[in-house]
Amino acid sequence: MGRPDLWHRDVLELALADGRFSAFLQAVRQAGMVELLSGPGPFILFAPIDAAFSVISLGLRKTLRGEIGSLSRVVSHHVVRGATELSRLTGNCSLYSLAGRSLTVTPGRIMQVDGARILETDLRSRNGCLVPINRLLLPEYPRESGN
């Protein structure tokens, strides 16, 4: 439900105050998405905790550091425009990320989004919800044919 003393903050300020999202917040800054996520929203921000970044491959890490477009797509895939209280879901739900890809939220004893474990639901801020997850959500894009 979120701490009442933090409801006046936006999702990024809430993530910063929480302390578990330093790597993801750095990616948000590098992708140029701070202004958007500080705006009116509402947003659902599926935020990977810092430990999620320690297990990604060296190749992916280099790609995300070197290609702002790729980094921006990955960060955008963690953001959904709209307000849905995940804790109230009773069945699978498809949400669409800002990257234009579907995310499937699966409720249950262990709630998941596209296979990532949701660690808490509905940490509310003034412009949406922060949802801590245990791994990165990587959008899959079809390969171009004919190359």
C-alpha positions in Angstrom: 0.0 0.0 0.0 3.0 2.4 0.5 4.0 4.5 3.4 1.7 7.5 3.9 4.7 9.8 4.4 5.9 9.0 0.9 2.7 9.4 -1.1 3.6 13.0 -2.0 6.6 11.8 -4.0 6.7 10.7 -7.6 7.7 7.1 -8.5 11.4 8.0 -9.0 11.6 9.8 -5.7 9.9 6.8 -4.0 12.5 4.5 -5.6 15.3 6.7 -4.5 14.0 6.9 -0.9 13.6 3.1 -0.9 17.3 2.5 -1.6 17.1 -0.8 -3.5 17.1 0.6 -7.1 20.3 2.5 -7.6 21.3 0.7 -10.8 17.8 1.0 -12.3 17.6 4.7 -11.4 21.0 5.2 -13.2 19.6 3.5 -16.3 16.4 5.7 -16.1 18.7 8.8 -16.1 20.9 7.6 -18.9 17.9 6.7 -21.0 16.5 10.3 -20.6 13.3 9.2 -18.9 13.5 11.2 -15.6 11.2 14.0 -16.9 8.6 11.6 -18.1 8.5 9.5 -14.9 8.5 12.7 -12.8 5.4 13.9 -14.7 1.7 13.5 -13.9 1.3 9.8 -14.8 -0.2 7.6 -13.6 2.5 5.0 -14.1 3.3 1.5 -12.9 7.0 1.2 -12.7 8.3 -2.3 -12.5 11.7 -1.6 -10.9 14.4 -4.3 -10.8 16.3 -4.3 -7.5 20.0 -3.8 -7.6 20.7 -7.5 -7.3 19.0 -8.0 -10.7 21.7 -6.1 -12.4 24.5 -8.3 -11.0 23.3 -11.4 -12.8 22.9 -10.0 -16.3 25.4 -11.2 -18.9 28.5 -9.1 -19.6 27.4 -8.8 -23.3 24.0 -7.4 -22.3 25.7 -5.1 -19.8 28.0 -3.7 -22.5 25.1 -3.3 -25.0 23.1 -1.4 -22.4 26.0 0.9 -21.6 27.0 1.5 -25.2 23.6 1.8 -27.0 21.2 4.4 -25.6 18.5 3.2 -27.9 18.7 -0.3 -26.4 18.8 1.0 -22.9 15.8 3.2 -23.5 13.8 0.3 -24.9 14.7 -1.8 -21.9 13.8 1.0 -19.4 10.6 1.7 -21.3 9.6 -2.0 -21.1 9.5 -1.5 -17.3 6.9 1.3 -17.4 3.1 1.0 -18.0 0.9 4.0 -18.4 -2.2 3.8 -16.2 -3.3 2.8 -12.8 -3.9 -0.8 -11.9 -3.8 -2.1 -8.4 -1.9 -5.4 -8.9 -2.9 -6.6 -5.4 -6.5 -6.8 -6.6 -5.9 -9.0 -9.6 -7.6 -12.4 -9.5 -6.5 -13.7 -12.9 -3.7 -13.1 -15.5 -3.6 -9.6 -16.8 -1.9 -8.2 -19.9 -0.5 -4.7 -19.6 1.3 -2.8 -22.4 4.7 -1.2 -21.6 5.9 2.1 -23.1 8.1 0.0 -25.3 4.9 -1.2 -27.0 5.2 -4.8 -25.8 2.8 -6.9 -23.6 3.6 -7.7 -20.0 1.7 -10.6 -18.4 1.0 -10.2 -14.7 0.3 -13.5 -13.0 -1.3 -13.3 -9.5 -1.0 -15.9 -6.9 1.1 -16.8 -3.8 4.1 -15.7 -5.8 3.0 -12.9 -8.1 5.0 -12.4 -11.3 5.3 -10.2 -14.3 6.7 -12.0 -17.4 8.5 -14.5 -15.1 10.0 -11.9 -12.8 8.9 -12.2 -9.2 7.0 -9.2 -7.9 8.5 -8.5 -4.4 5.8 -6.0 -3.3 2.7 -4.5 -4.9 1.2 -1.1 -4.9 3.9 1.1 -3.3 1.9 4.2 -4.2 3.3 7.6 -5.1 1.6 10.8 -6.3 2.0 9.7 -9.9 1.6 5.9 -9.8 2.9 2.7 -8.2 6.4 1.4 -7.7 6.6 -2.4 -8.1 9.9 -4.0 -7.0 10.9 -7.0 -9.1 13.8 -9.5 -8.9 15.1 -9.3 -12.5 15.1 -7.2 -15.6 12.3 -7.4 -18.1 13.8 -7.7 -21.5 11.6 -6.8 -24.5 11.9 -9.2 -27.4 11.9 -7.6 -30.8 11.5 -9.5 -34.0 14.8 -9.8 -36.0 14.8 -8.0 -39.3 14.7 -10.4 -42.2 16.8 -10.2 -45.3 20.1 -9.1 -43.7 
